[in-house]
Amino acid sequence: MAVGMARAVWNYRGFVLGSVQREFQTRYRNSLLGAVWTILNPLSMIIVYTVIFSQLMKARLPGVDNNLAYGIYLCAGILAWGFFAEVIGRSQSVFLEHANLIKKLSFPRICLPLIVVLNASVNFAIIFSLFLGFLVVTQNFPGWSILAVIPLLLIQVAFAIGLGIILGVLNVFFRDVGQLVGIVLQFWFWLTPIVYPASILPEGIRPLIEANPMAALIAAYQGIFVYGQWPSWMSLWPITLLAVIFCLVGMRLFRKRSGEMVDEL
């Protein structure tokens, strides 16, 4: 099944890459600065988080003597979460948004979630490159531990796309799913130590945070960029296991319901 889908996607790689390119171009088609906004928007975000939070608000992290530490901590968490949330948010509505395309053309439907991931990856790559440039300029580059970002991204993408496909298929049959996802993501964000370190939480709340699979992943990113530490790989096995399960369940659900989705759309 997986091999067949992979072969089908490869045969339609031109369609996938062309869709990614068209969306990127369409986003800035009628703006005066065009693609420059892809740099200005994330650059302004990085400046706001690092300068305002770390300098003006004098935010500090426990045990870290660095004026920019909290801003870097915040940027690392928000960049990783933003990538995850974009994939989930767009995947859950991807089949509904392309209903006309699905009805009129014959192509592997699995291409649509892949296009979502690639578009989100392009956006993330631009912002992440600027973030790395900022770390180099401010002499806060984490060193060789930066290589650990690669497996973290693979785990994150697998987790997000697996969950996203499940939600996308369910949303075709139960339209309340799309509304619920937005609410859940808001609560999920604040239950993940992104704007606060988990160490400041009361003891009674910490088990709830530890049960959050994204908490360990975000902490791994923050450990790399703030402390220059390699992740604790054992802490990532729950989200890795969930990623595998979600991908298998998502592909099975998609394969079983892809025919019925056309009628529902």
N, C-alpha and C positions, 0 to 999 in steps of 0.2 A: 504493500500500500504506500509506504513512505517513498520507496524507490520510484513507483509510478508517478506520484505527485511531483517528486523532484524532477523527473524527466519532462513532465508536462510544463512545469514552470520554466525549465531551461529552454524548451522549445518556444516559449512565449517571452523570452528575456527582453526582446526588443520592445514588446508592449509594456513590460514592467518598467524598464529604464526610461522609455519615452513618457510614461505617465508621471514618473518622478520628476523628470525635467520640465514637463508642462506645468505641473503644480508649482514648482519653484519659480518659473518665469511668470506665471499668472499672478502670483502673490504680489509682485512689485511692478506689474505691467503699467499701471496708470499713476505711479508715484514719480515725483521729480528726481529723487535720489536713487530710485531703483534698488538694486541689490545692496547698495551701501547701508540700507536699513538693517540688513542681516548682521552688520558689524556694530552699528550705532546702538541698537536695542540691547543686545547682551552686554556691550561695553558699559552702557549707562547702568545696567543692573549690577555689574561687578563693582563699579565705582561707588554706587549707593551703599551696597552691603559692606564693603570694606572701609570706606571713609566715614560714612554716617554711623554705622553700628560700632565699628572698632575705634574710631577716633572721637567723634563728637559725643557719642553716648557712653564712651569709655567701657564698653562691654568687654569682659574678660572671661577666659576659660580657666577653670581650676587647674593649677599646676603648670600653666604655660605663661612664660614671660615674653610675650610678643604682642605688640600693639595691634597687629593685623590678624592675630590668631582667630578671633571670633568671626571676623569677616570671611576668612578662608574656610572656617568650619561651616559657616552658613552657606557660602557659595557651593562648597562641595556637596552638601546635603540637598540644596535646592536644585542644582544642576542634575543630579542623579534622579531626584524625585520628579522633576519636570519631564525628563525623558520617559520615565515609567508612566506617568499620568497621561502624557500625550499619546502613547501607544494604546493604553487602555481606553482613553476617552474616544479616540478615533476608531479603534477596532470595534467597539460595541455598536457603532452606527454605520460602519463601512458598507454593509450589505444593503441597508436602507437607502443610503445616499447614492448608491450606484444601481438602484433598482432598474432603471431604464436600460442601463448598459447590460445588466444581467439578462433581461428579457429579450433584448434585440440581438446580442452577439453570443456566439459560442466560443468560450474560452475557459481555461481552468479558473474556477472561482477563488481558489486558494491564492491566486495572484493578488487579490485585493488586500488581504491582511499583510502580505509581503510588501506591497507598495506603501502601506501605512508605516511599517517598520523602517523602510528605507528613507521615507520622507522625514520621519522623526530622527533618524540617524544623521541625516544631512544637517538638520537644525542643531542637533546636539554637537556634532563635530565642529561646527563653526563657533558655537559658544565655548566649548571645551578648549579649543585652540587659543581663543582669546584669554581664557582663564589661565592656561599654562604660560602664555606670554606674560601675563601680569605677575605670576609667581616668579618667573625668571627675572623680570625687571626689578622686583622688590626683594630679590635674593631669598625667596622662600620655596624654591623648587625642592620637592621631596627627595630627589635622588633616584636610585635604582628601584625603590619600592613603587615607582610610577608604573612599572611593568605589571604589577598586580591588578591594575585597572582592566587589563584585557580579559582575564577570566571573570572578573566581577561583571563586566558588561555582557559577556556571554550568558552568565547566569541570569542577569536582569532581563535581557531580551527574551530568553526562553520562558521565563516566568511571566513576563508581560504579554507575549504573543499567545502563549497557551491560554492564559486567563482571558485575553482579549477575544480570541476565537470563540471560546465558550459563551461569553457574554454577547458577542455579535450574532451568533446563531440563535440564542435564546431571545434576543431583542426582536428578531424577525417575527417570532410567534407570540411574544409577550412584550408589548411596547412599554410597559412600566419599568422594564429592566433599565432602559436608558435613563429614565428619571432617577432611579434608585442609585445608579452608578455614580452620578454627580454628587449625591449626598454622602455616599459611603467614602468617596475619595477625600472629601473635606474632613470627615472625622478621622480617616486613615492618616492623613497628613499630620494632624495634631497629635495623634497617638504614636507618631514616629519621631524620635529625637533628632529633629532637624534644626529647629530654632532654639533648642535648649539641650544641654547635656543630660543624659539619663541619670547621672550621679546626683543631681539636685532633687530628684523625685523622692517622695515618701516611700518607705519600704513596702507599704501595702499596694502601691500602684506598679511597682517594678515588674512583678510577674505578668501583668497585663501587657506591658511593653515588650517583655522578653518573648511573649507568645506571638508578637507581630513579626512575620517573616521579613518584612522590609527593614525592621530596626537593625538587625545584624548586618544587612547589606549596606545601609547608609552609614553605619558605624565603621564599616570596613573602608569605605571611601574617605570618611573624615579622618580615620587613623592614618591613612596614607598621606593626605595633604597637610594635616595639622602637625602630626607627630613624626612623619616619615617612617611609619611602621608598616611591616607586612601584615596582611589580615590574619586573623585567627581562623584558619580554614575549617576547623571543626565546628565553629559557630555558624558556618554557612551551609552545613549539610541539610537543615530543615528546608530552607528556601530552594536549594538545589533539587531535593527530592520532590518538593511541590512543583517545581518547574517541569520536571520530567512527567509527573502525573498529569499536570494541566495540559501539557503538549499532547500526550497520548489520548486523554479524554477529549480534548478539543478536536483533534484530527478525526477521531472516531465519530464524534457527534456531527462534525461537519460532513463527513463522508456519508453518514446515514441520513442526514436531513437536507443535503444540498438540493435534491430533486424537489422536495416539498417546499423549500424556500422560494422557488420560482413562483409557485402558485400563491403563496402568502403575500409575496411582493406585488 
